[in-house]
Amino acid sequence: MDQQIESGEYFLSREQKHINQRKEERLKQAIKTKERELEREKDFIPPEEENPTPTREEDIKTSVQNIKNFSKKRKSEKQSQDTDYILPSNKRTKNN
């Protein structure tokens, strides 16, 4: 009761007390509503990517490098296969 006298609430009419009480309730509701909205928005924030996606230039460079490596590998395989079929000149036999 001493606190009401100090704040001036004791001397307010019933209507005035009711209005003040409703204002406080609405303020609390607004704060809670805002907190809930922020909690819901957290679900819609995408997570940060650990490895950022490469740019178009990087994609092209890696593709070109992969193609070069593949072609070198194929050439070396083809040369090794070609040499398997050809006999060295000293091992050739004459059938004449």
JOSULTA-V622615 format. One record per pair of residues at least 24 apart in sequence whose ideal C-beta (glycine too) atoms are under 8 Angstrom apart, sorted by sequence separation. I is the first residue (numbers start at 1). GAP is how many residues later the second one is. If there is no record, write none. Layout:
i->I gap->GAP
i->I gap->GAP
This chain:
none
